[in-house]
Amino acid sequence: MTLRHFLRPKWLLTHLLVIFLVALMMSLSMWQFRRLDERKTFNVGLRANTTQAIVPIKDLALSLPSDLNDIQWRRVVVRGTFRPSAEVTIFNRSQDGTAGVDAATPLDFAIDGKNYAVIVDRGFVPLATPMPKPPSGEVEVLGRIRLSQERRVGSLSDAATGVLTEVQHLDVKRLSGQTQMNAQQTVLPYYLDLLESPQITSGLPAQVTDPKTDNGAHLSYAIQWILFSLCAVAAWVILVKRAMRASKLTSTDAA
């Protein structure tokens, strides 16, 4: 069997298919390695910010960093009043394998005589369970700073205009206009996960789950894609050897 045999259209398609599969699977493997690096970087920032001391929200409201990621996951304390009339329900939430919704409620407060509001994710309730109302009057909230939730590929979008009462994602910028009571009030560009409040004693809403700090399955997925690409190469080698063996048998029979 000569090299020309493996340049026939059928074999050329086989070669191209193997090359395509190997390139695709190696690209997916490299993508998983990049995701692993991103996860490790995320975990470093997460651990650094969650271990910092709890501070009054004033410390992280009057002087914002150029990159809000620098303060994400920081814990702050704020005293204010919930405004249930502007509450928004966040759909498609899930905790501990249970589907449900979260409640995002503005908390009005003042700093040095100036009015502020911060959206607080009060927590999760299962579907068909009534959302408890927030306590009235002044409350003290220990919260965790979070940035706007991004829409995932394939998920539903929220309306770009109008007042929203139900949303798929907690987009602070999108909700700021309807959250602001008047021109004198400043809505902070981040929201809070409610962690504790002495004025809230009921079990619901359930606290939003803590973020995971492991590296996920990215490394195992990356290795799997490499193994799959090696399998494709091995299958190609087997096909070539079988073709060569079959050619030799044919030549022997002909002789």
Secondary structure, 3 states (H helix, E strand, C coil): CCHHHHHCHHHHHHHHHHHHHHHHHHHHHHHHHHHHHHHHHHHHHHHHHHCCCCEEHHHHCCCCCCCHHHCCCCEEEEEEEECHHHCEEEEEEEECCEEEEEEEEEEEEEECCEEEEEEEEEEEEECCCCCCCCCCCEEEEEEEEECCCCCCCCCCCCCCCCCCCEECCCCHHHHHHHHCCCCCEEEEEEEEEEEECCCCCCCCCECCCCCCCCCCCHHHHHHHHHHHHHHHHHHHHHHHHHHHHHHHHHHHHHC
